[in-house]
Amino acid sequence: MDHAPRPLASTRSPSPPPEAPAAGAATPADPGRRDFLGAAFTIAGGAVVLLAGLDAAASGETHVPPPGGDAYNWEEHRWAYVIDTSKCIGCGSCVRGCKAENDVPDGFVRTWVERYIVGPGGSYVDSPKGGLDGFPPVPTAFTPTKSFFVPKMCNHCKETPCVQVCPVGASYRTKDGVVLVDGKSCIGCGYCVQACPYGSRFLNPATHTAEKCTWCYHRITKGLKPACVEVCPTGTRAFGDMMREDDPVRQTIDHERVSILQAHLLTEPQCFYLHLDMEVR
């Protein structure tokens, strides 16, 4: 049901496009370096660049996190996200908040909301503009028996395919559990975009580098909540620290019946859902 990220469409099956690296737009990779790597890829059939990426992954190389203030220690945190689908009203505040906070380019989103309309005669799923402006009424060829909204984003997996396929190590996972993209290293090959099973990445049309949800890393390292959590009017979204026993998000994950998307892929996503309908993929 999930689709690889692409410019926003008015209608679709489950997953759309989202995310990017850090506080602002990614920095374009050096043109000379990009051209050289592109040539190497063509000549060597991808072997040179791909092996470089595999070597970096095997070494366990970890990038230095974006500035989070002198008091921040990423060894002391392990972030996780909970979405309660029974509370989402499809208002689009989260999408607009994310877009404003992270300067997301027009036509793309880092987080989005899907509408599900379900009945005995079929089902209908859409996400006009990612839910940016809410959801207008739509006719269906069947009689609906239920309708609900499901927010989606990068799942910040522990075993993330996007990190594994990146040929230059630009996609990486921080020690506190956030998957990021180094815009200065990214060559815009798009492998990570294709590999993400949640459709959460896209190539920035201005920088030609990969972008995705960062859980607003520039905010959480300063003790703030991600923008989408901050602006949600119904408490649908919750962000917390699994290193704290008393954290409400940890309590929910440890004691409630939570679900994850695409569980069969064994990516170990760190985005958990409450009351997730069986129609959602």
C-alpha positions, 0 to 999 in steps of 0.5 A: 500500500505504501508508495515511494515518495514523489511530488504530492498527488491529490489521491493515492493508495496508502503512503505518500511522500515526506521528510528531510535532514535537519532544521533547514534545507539540505546543503547541496553536494559539491558539483565536482564531487557529485560528477566524479562519483556519478562517473565512477558509478557508471564506469565501475557499474556502481562497485566503487561507490557501493563498496565505499558505502558498505565499508562505512556501514561495517565500520559502525561510523557515526556522524557527529549530531547537529548542534543541540547545546552544550548540555545535550548528550545523545548517549542519555536518550533513545527517542520514540514516537506514538500516534493514536489514530483514534484521536486524529481529526485530519486537520492538517495542523501537523503537516503545516507545522512541519512545513513551516518549521523545516522549510519543506519545499512546495509539493512535498511533505515530511509528514502526512495524513491519510484518510481511509474510507471503508465499507463492505463494498470496498475502500478508498484512501487518499491524502490530498496535498499530504493533508496540508489543507485538510480533507474535502468530502469525496463521493465513493462507489460504495456505502462507507461504514467507517472513516478515519485518519492515519498520520505517517512519517519516517519510522526511524527504524533500527534496521533501516534499509535507507542507511544500508543502501546509501553508497556514501554513508550520507544516511545514518542513525544517531546514537539516540535513535534518529535517522538523518541525512548528511546533506553535504555528503549526499550525492542525490542517487535516490537509492534511499528514496527507493529503499524506504518501505514507508515512502518517507523520503524525497529528493529536494528539487533545489538541492538534489539531495535526500530529505526526510522527517528528522523528528525536528532534531534541532528541537529535541536536542534542546529539550523541545518537542517536534513541531508536529507534536507541538501543534497537534490540537488533539494529542494524536502525536506523542514523542518521548524518551525510552531511557526514562522509565516514567516517560508517558511514551515509554509507558504506552509502548511498554504496557499498551497494545501498540502496532507498527507498520510493515512489521514483516519487513523486520526494520524495527520502526520506532514509530508506534501506533495505537488503535491502528485499523487492519486496513492500514498498511 
